[in-house]
Amino acid sequence: MKTFKKYILLPAPPEEVYLGLTKAQSIQLWTGAEVEFQEEAGTEFSFWDGDIVGKNIEFEPNKKIVQQWYFGEDNEPSIVTIKLHPDKKGTSLEFVQTNIPEEDYKEFTEGINEYYLGGLADFFEEEDYS
C-alpha cells in the first residue's frame, strides 16, 4: 500500500475552497459530472457518476476534510485528508491519501492529479507548485 501527497496553490481564500469541496453544486461544477455529497460525517458520497465513492469522516470548516475512499472490500481503508492552509496568494491545499493499492497507484494518482486536483485547479485557476 502506498501514500500519495501533493500541494497545490489555489488563488481563493480557504473559505471559498472549502465550499468548493463540500457543496454538491460546487463539486458538480468542477468535476463536470454527477455528484452525491453531504457535508456530514458518516454520510457516503459519490463523484464522477460513482468512479470515486467513499464515506465522510470529519469536517473542520475552512481547514480540513477527512474521507475514506473505497478501493474494494478486501483493501485497508484508504484515507484522504485535505487540509487548507491560508497563503498570501490564496490557499495552499494539502492532499494526502493513504493505503492506495500498489497495483493501482500510478493510474490512480494520475487521475487524482488530472481530474480531482486538476479540476479544482481549473475551477479556481491556480498555479501548480508541487
C-alpha positions in Angstrom: 0.0 0.0 0.0 1.3 3.4 -0.9 0.7 7.0 0.2 0.2 10.0 -2.2 0.8 13.6 -1.1 0.6 16.8 -3.1 0.3 20.5 -2.5 -1.5 22.9 -4.9 -1.9 26.7 -4.6 -5.4 28.0 -5.3 -6.0 31.8 -5.8 -9.0 31.9 -3.5 -9.4 32.1 0.3 -9.8 28.9 2.3 -13.5 29.6 2.9 -14.2 29.5 -0.9 -12.0 26.4 -1.4 -13.8 24.7 1.4 -17.2 25.5 -0.1 -15.9 24.2 -3.5 -15.1 20.9 -1.8 -18.2 20.5 0.4 -21.2 21.8 -1.6 -22.6 19.3 -4.1 -23.5 22.0 -6.6 -19.9 23.4 -6.5 -18.4 19.9 -6.7 -20.5 19.2 -9.8 -19.2 22.4 -11.4 -15.5 21.4 -11.1 -16.0 17.7 -11.8 -18.4 18.2 -14.6 -20.3 15.0 -13.6 -23.0 13.7 -11.3 -22.2 14.1 -7.6 -23.8 12.8 -4.4 -22.4 14.6 -1.4 -23.5 16.0 2.0 -21.2 17.9 4.4 -21.9 15.5 7.3 -19.7 12.9 9.0 -20.8 9.4 8.5 -22.5 10.0 5.1 -21.4 8.3 1.9 -20.5 10.2 -1.2 -20.0 9.6 -4.9 -18.1 11.7 -7.5 -17.9 11.3 -11.3 -21.0 9.1 -11.5 -19.6 6.7 -9.0 -16.0 6.5 -10.2 -15.0 7.7 -6.7 -17.1 6.6 -3.8 -16.5 6.7 0.0 -17.6 7.9 3.4 -17.1 11.3 5.0 -15.3 11.0 8.3 -14.6 14.6 9.6 -15.2 18.2 8.6 -13.4 21.2 10.1 -14.9 24.2 8.3 -12.4 26.1 6.2 -9.5 24.0 7.4 -9.8 20.2 7.0 -11.8 17.4 5.3 -11.2 13.7 6.1 -12.8 11.0 4.0 -12.5 7.2 3.4 -12.3 6.3 -0.3 -13.3 2.8 -1.2 -10.9 0.5 -3.2 -12.9 -2.7 -2.9 -13.8 -4.7 0.2 -10.5 -6.5 0.6 -8.3 -3.5 1.0 -7.4 -1.4 4.1 -9.4 1.8 4.3 -7.9 4.5 2.1 -8.0 7.7 4.0 -8.0 11.1 2.2 -7.1 14.2 4.3 -7.4 17.6 2.7 -6.0 20.5 4.6 -6.5 24.1 3.7 -3.7 26.5 4.7 -4.0 30.2 4.2 -1.4 31.6 1.8 -0.7 35.1 0.7 -1.8 34.1 -2.8 -5.0 32.4 -1.5 -4.9 28.8 -0.2 -2.3 26.1 -0.1 -4.3 22.8 -0.4 -2.6 19.7 1.0 -3.9 16.4 -0.4 -2.8 13.2 1.4 -4.2 9.7 0.6 -3.0 6.6 2.4 -3.4 2.9 1.6 -3.5 3.1 -2.2 -3.1 -0.4 -3.6 0.4 -0.8 -5.2 -1.1 -2.1 -8.5 -3.5 0.9 -8.8 -1.1 3.7 -7.6 0.2 5.0 -10.9 -3.1 5.1 -12.8 -5.0 6.3 -9.7 -2.6 9.2 -8.8 -2.5 10.3 -12.5 -6.3 10.5 -12.3 -6.1 12.5 -9.0 -3.7 14.9 -10.5 -5.6 15.4 -13.7 -9.2 15.2 -12.7 -9.5 15.8 -9.0 -6.7 18.3 -8.3 -6.7 19.4 -11.9 -10.4 20.1 -11.9 -10.1 22.1 -8.7 -7.2 24.0 -10.2 -9.1 24.9 -13.3 -12.1 25.9 -11.2 -10.0 28.3 -9.2 -7.4 28.9 -12.0 -4.5 28.0 -9.8 -0.8 27.6 -10.4 0.7 24.2 -9.6 3.8 24.5 -7.4 4.4 20.9 -6.4 
